[in-house]
Amino acid sequence: MPDKPKILVVDQDPQGCAEIQHLLASSPVIVIGGVGFDEEALSIASELKPHAVFVALEEPIGSALQTLRALSDLLPETRIFAYSSLNDVQARRQAKALGALEYLTKPLSREKLTDCIARALNGASEPADTRAGSSSDRRPGMIFTIFGTKGGIGRTLIAINLAASIAKSGLMPVLVDLDTSSSDVARRMKIRADSDLVGAARNAAELDEITVDSYLNQHASGVRILPAPLQPTDWREIDPGAVDSLITLLAKLHEFVIIDTPAAFTDLSLLAAHRADTALLVTSLDPSSLESTAIAFGMLDASRPGSAETRLILNHLTPGGLLSDDDVARQLNHEVYSSLPYDGSIVYSDEVGRPAVISRPKAKISSAISKMASRLAEAGVPASDGPVRGPL
């Protein structure tokens, strides 16, 4: 660690710059005058070669994120920190994806700043060569894909409530509607989508960690949504490779990517199967559903890497039933990972555009999905050196 590391503060707000300078005034560092974003910050950073840079992230954060990324590319040996009054999971993940070693939330203190600098310059924080864009990128978010071989067995209901339950826990999921036969996610969540998955896929080559945000729709539950187009014919010219790139980008920015798929096995649903860390295969007690689910297990196993998991979700669509969960497990030769009880009141959630885990948190099905979400989230935290399931 240098005797007096040089610190650059990048903040459009003069008061914000002055606060950092004041907090570090008595510290063993040299604080270079605060500067604004874009070319001004890049010019001074290039000339003075600071050991660390603090970048302010406040709404709107687009210019700050672009500056952060440019600084990371310009000075790969320089430690970069983001600080903000926003206790926002999305902003935090974007900043780290673009090169920030740490994301500090206000109020700041001298101890917090100096400890952060000392740990970074002594090598305790993530080194520069593991930041965004390198071959050693940190592990992307986990991908859960929802499958089911018949319409009306609850795939979309499970996808929506799984995402909402994860969001309730403080994590950040994105829900991708890959159902080429409908746009049920947007309809059930009562969102007016100004953009959709097909539009994002058409521009996938130009999208990055910042610009992809314009295609995502924020729901009040905390779930971010990339909806299907309203017209099924819009899917005709979509490039599976572009969708693959989108999934990669979304997994970089979110803890969890949840993908809803159609009842048929299409090129896109097989792509989603390949990319999934965990596939959730939904069935009901209907004999034809059980028969087609047995076939689906074989198709999923053939399209997925050996380490991928396929979990059986049994959705009880009617009260009672002649088969028990154990009967289903024996028939399909797979353990029932989660059994969702019948709940006739679930239609209410569609009417108000709120997931059941939020509108009716005490309902039996809400409790079952919440438990499943907790179980998946806990099991879905991979080891740092685990394999990453990349694009096709």
Beta strands, then each sheet from edge to edge (+ up, - down):
strand 1: 6-10
strand 2: 30-35
strand 3: 52-56
strand 4: 79-84
strand 5: 102-105
strand 6: 142-148
strand 7: 173-177
strand 8: 217-218
strand 9: 224-226
strand 10: 256-260
strand 11: 278-283
strand 12: 309-315
strand 13: 336-340
sheet 1: 2+ 1+ 3+ 4+ 5+
sheet 2: 8+ 9- 7- 10- 6- 11- 12- 13-
end
